[in-house]
Amino acid sequence: VTHFGALAERINSTRLWDRHEQLATFGATSRGGVNRQALSNEEFAARRQLLTWAEPLGLTPTHDPAGNLFFRYPGRNSDLAPVLCGSHIDSQPTGGKYDGVSGVLAALEAAEVMRETGLVPERPIEIVAWMNEEGSRFAPGMMGSEAFARVRPLDAIRAVRDANGVMAGDELDRLFTVFPEIPVRPLGFAAAAFVELHIEQGPVLDAARIPIGVVSGIQGKKTYKISVFGEEAHAGTTPRSARRDALRAAAAMIDTLHREIVDADDVVRFTVGRVNVEPNAPSVVPAKVSFSVDLRHPEGEMLDGFALQLERVCTELAAPCTADVERLVDAPPLTFASELRDLIRETADRLALQAIDLPSAAGHDARNLNTVCPTAMIFVPCKDGISHNEAESVLATDLVAGTKVLAEVTAQLASR
Amino acid sequence: VTHFGALAERINSTRLWDRHEQLATFGATSRGGVNRQALSNEEFAARRQLLTWAEPLGLTPTHDPAGNLFFRYPGRNSDLAPVLCGSHIDSQPTGGKYDGVSGVLAALEAAEVMRETGLVPERPIEIVAWMNEEGSRFAPGMMGSEAFARVRPLDAIRAVRDANGVMAGDELDRLFTVFPEIPVRPLGFAAAAFVELHIEQGPVLDAARIPIGVVSGIQGKKTYKISVFGEEAHAGTTPRSARRDALRAAAAMIDTLHREIVDADDVVRFTVGRVNVEPNAPSVVPAKVSFSVDLRHPEGEMLDGFALQLERVCTELAAPCTADVERLVDAPPLTFASELRDLIRETADRLALQAIDLPSAAGHDARNLNTVCPTAMIFVPCKDGISHNEAESVLATDLVAGTKVLAEVTAQLASR
């Protein structure tokens, strides 16, 4: 039996760091980042590298039909539901070296030290790299975990096409052809728990210089496409009273929403990031404007209230145009299992690593896993909260701290 | 001596209408419009057609170095400054059959009936087709009249390139090669007056069913590019207080300007027609927004006042972003010579044609001619004010009415 702390003290900082650097060579960009989109040749090469590292550990690789890659660390009782542990290795087109990757490499490092200490847990452990978390090539993302958790049918995922018209399903078939040695298991299986280590992608931990974030949950998110329909007219001749200016109405909506969707604690996140104007010519009154809304809040009731406000403002300010409010995403806020959060917090305490609770502002595969098993996340700091960016930067000591917690937590969960 | 009304009663509606149809075959589009851009082969072919019509009338063709095409109807005293009369035959890429063309064909029809009645005016009359009014191929437009009036140096005009990199100067040289029989006269000459018939390109005359518009002048126009500079940020993580949202500031500006740049009489024209957002992604706080402003008013003082208001609003509402207000066009309002406007109004009255005064909302070659000689414009109605559009539509009776006034006005001017 491995005593508490034996795994943590063996975490190899150099190995962990070097593997981040090595994985970053697959899809490396000239500005120090990574372009390794889902099911691309670069991502296939990175998967091959994971296999190379897993093999001497005796980990058994499997694919599922959604292209999720698993490595099994055996337990005493192979009939027990395994503990799942991992993240993703696909990246944004101008992504960094740590987003997703850290969660997979930390889980692999945990397996390394488990093997070194001869740990044989009660339950098996499955390290996982979820397929297409980022959604930059095939949108929307989190495809692999959605399929695994039956949140979205695999057929719908396979039918998605990238910008070149390539179907995700065809790329999945290519994956299985490129890796014929990896058996394809049935989609989905009972898991005892899922733990995901991830960089925070926000500024809180880095600003406070605290290495461990115990993620309380993921804030709720609603996204919309607002379309405003007016009428094209000549800028020089058409009087104001005869215009139905779609941009005039849209600007009033955006301005009003920015003044109304606010709170004293600055918790709500309201963003209009995209605006498209037609015909978008300087001397033509716009006939059509569409704009995106990204609305987030950790509390469901607050989020719903702001959403009602959004629909009211867009309806009230449309005239003399008409407006259509289309909701694209409606993900309610989520709270991770308290027993797992307690276990992470206690484990950090026992390892003398400072930890705080904080919510995740971004979505993660853990959102989907939370629907099928007790789920938790461990955050580590990233510099200035910068992520989805080639400048993404992380301290090795923080990676090590997070990996220590992950290894000890996983071992405890697998021993139950 | 031809008595008043003798020209008007001879205007040949069928000939005038058929020539519009025939000229529309050069660059005809499948949707009933015209794509006959400046100095293109299609425009050269249309010039050739004008020559064919002018020849039996004994009109003498000349080019000037700016590619303006003149046809001289001789007067008793060839030393006197001629009366200029015409418009342009180039079109927008999806233009109509009447914009510009009507002014040239009306002048040609006037020459037809002058010849038929044996009119020999005191002064010569020069019918003109100005080079590149539209500016869609070589931007900006009104090149021929700008060169003629010395508003812009010919060298600068010759240096302009189209989207394929072809220089206007090379196309001018090609014009002179294609038409070696047309002598090239020196650029610019003293003119006694310029009269341009044109479709209104606005709804006033058509709505009131009045055939003749006595154009009071051209409203002033200022255009701007406003650039707002903020900072890219993550829509899910960055609190409102830490954002510098370029779109939030731009929306406030556009909304405020739409509420402030108004007048009781609905005369000012304020348009934001183009908005560009960077990076224009739904989950990224916009880092940069630029938008166009098109501001017009017939009175210079009012226009300047609104312009000051525009700059103040953009400056005041920029924080926490910064804003840059760049003025692109500054064309002051212009009033045409009152003696010519009186003459047009009286002529219409004597011909029992209903006429009203109205300003031109759009720019015309007459703007440039007004800087070198007494200038006036006659508007005729176009359906629903639609122009710069393949659906441009005009009634033959309105064209005839306008041509009657043009012929009688030109004859009177040439007799002075």
Interface residues (C-beta under 8 A of the other chain):
Chain A: Q201 G202 P203 Q219 K221 T223 H234 A235 G236 T237 T238 P239 R240 S241 A242 D245 L247 R248 A251 A252 I254 D255 T256 H258 V262 D266 V267 V268 R269 F270 T271 V272 G273 R274 V275 N276 V277 N280 A281 P282 S283 V284 V285 P286 S292 D294 R296 A361 A362 G363 G385 S387 H388
Chain B: Q201 G202 P203 Q219 K221 T223 H234 A235 G236 T237 T238 P239 R240 S241 D245 L247 R248 A251 A252 I254 D255 T256 H258 V262 D266 V267 V268 R269 F270 T271 V272 G273 R274 V275 N276 V277 N280 A281 P282 S283 V284 V285 P286 S292 D294 R296 A361 A362 G385 S387 H388
